């Protein structure tokens, strides 16, 4: 029993999905979100209550090993894309994905695509320097090329985290402001 406030509720764990079903859900996500990182896919799966970490990660490893997904290292994450074999498998067996899961994913896909696009255009990272301070690196990426990169020292990890988070969420607005200031107040 789990106690929440004044009432008690019985905790019923969600059933573990069959391995094949987990794999099909991952293939569906990769078909719609090419180049998504493992952490981005986990965020999507959690938001839509599709897969847990313990279902997603083994499915990604198995699909990669079987040649249905391709993996490449990007920064500190792995990014995945659907292979031709994975697309064929998905086309043959997509009907085996429960309709409720397909519907939840379909409803959230536009927001996920936008978040993935923003994550690719406005990247950020932070690191601790040898003198104990922190450094943030904020970049604007266009067509695979960095068109603006700002590297700034900051005194604390908290400030570095706030800056990288703001850049990822509001990078377009900050970038427009910077360009406007550099152009002398004229619209860029």
N, C-alpha and C positions, 0 to 999 in steps of 0.2 A: 504494500500500500504506500502511496505517496501522499503526503499531507500538503495541501495548498491552501493557505489561509485557514478558514474554519472547516473546510470540507476535506474529506479523504477521497482520493481516487485511486483505483487500481491501475498500476502501471502495466501496460501491455506493450511489449516491444514490437516494433515493426518487423515483419517477416523478412528473412534474408532472401534476396532475389536469386533466382537461378542464374548461374554464370552466363549462360547464353543470352538471357534477357538483359543483364547488365551490359554485356558487350554490344547488343543492338542499340541500347540507349546511348552508349558512348559513340557508336558509329553515326547515329542520328545527329548528335551534337556536333561531331566533327564535320559532318556534311554541311551544317549551317554556320559553323564558327571556325572556318579554316585557320590554322595557325594559332589557335588558342593555347594558352599555357595550362599546365596541370592545375595550378592554383586558380586560374580563371574558371576552368571546367568544374573544379570543386565548389567554387562559389555559386555557379549556376545550378549544380546538382543540389546543393544545400537549399538555395532559395526556392527551388521548385519541388523540393523533397523527392527527388528522383533517385539519387544514389548517395550512400554514405561514403566516407573516405575509404572504408574497408571494402567497399564494392567497386568504387571508381579506380583506385590505383592498381589493383590486380587486373582489372579489365583492360586498362591502358597498357600494362606490361604484356598481357597475353596478346592483345591485338597487334602490338608492335612486333612481338616475337613471331606472330603468324603472318606478318606482312600486310595486314589490313589497315594499319595506321603507320605513319612514319613519324619519327621523333627527331628533333634537333635541339641542341642546347642554345638557349638565348639568355644571356646573363646568368642568373642563379636558378632559372626555371628551365623545364623542358617544354617545348612547344610541339603540338601534334597537328597532323593533317591526315585526311582520309586518302588512302591509296586507291588505285583502280580496283584492286581485289576487295577492299572494304566497301567501295561503292556498289560493287556487284552483290556482295553479301547483303548489304542493306536493301537493295532493290528486291532481292529474292525473299527476304524475311521481315521486312518492315511491318507487315501485318501482325506479327507476333508481339510487337510492342503494345502493351495495354493502352487502350484509347484514352484513358484518363491521364496517363503519363504524356502521351503525344499532345493532348490538348493543353496541359499545363506548360509544356515546353513551347508550344506554338504561341501561346499567349505572352510568354516572356521573351521570345526570340528577338523582337525588334529592340527592346531595351538592352539585351545582351549584345547585339550587334553594334549598337551605338557605343556601349561601354568598351567593347573590344576596339572599335575604331579610335576612340579617344585614348585608350591605353597605348595604342601604337603611335599616335601623333604626339602625345605629351608624355614623355618618359621622365622618370626621376629616380635618383638613387642617393643614398647617403652612406658615408663611411667615417670611421674614427681615424683621425690622423695620428702620427707618431707623438705629437705634443699633447694628445688627449682631447683636443677639440674635435669638432665634427665638420664635415664638408658635404654640401649638397650639390648635386649636379642635376640641372633641369634642362631638358632638351625639347625642341619642337622638330618633329620628323615629318618631312613631306616627300612622298614618293621614294621612301627608303633612304633619304639623305637628311642629315641634320642641318636645318637652316638657321637654327639659333641654339646655342648651348651656353648656359650660365653656370659657372662653378663659384660657389660662395662658401667661405668659412663661417661657421656658426658656433656659439659657445656650448650648446647642450644638445643632447639627443632628442629631447622633447621638442625643441624649436626645429631641429632638422626634420623630425617626423611630421610636425605641423606643416612645414613648407612643402615637403614632398607630397603629402596628402592634398594640400590645397592646389598644388600644380596639377595633380592628376584629375582633380574634380573641376577646377576652374581655370585650367591652363589657357583656354582660348581667350577668355576675358583678360587675363593677365598679359598675355601676348599682345592683344590688341592695344592695351594700355601702354605697354612698353614701346610698341611701334609708333603710337600716337605721340608719345613724349619725345621720341627720337626724331620724328618728322616735324617737330615744333608745333604740336597741337593740331596739325592738319589730319584729316582722315586718311588712313593708309589704304 
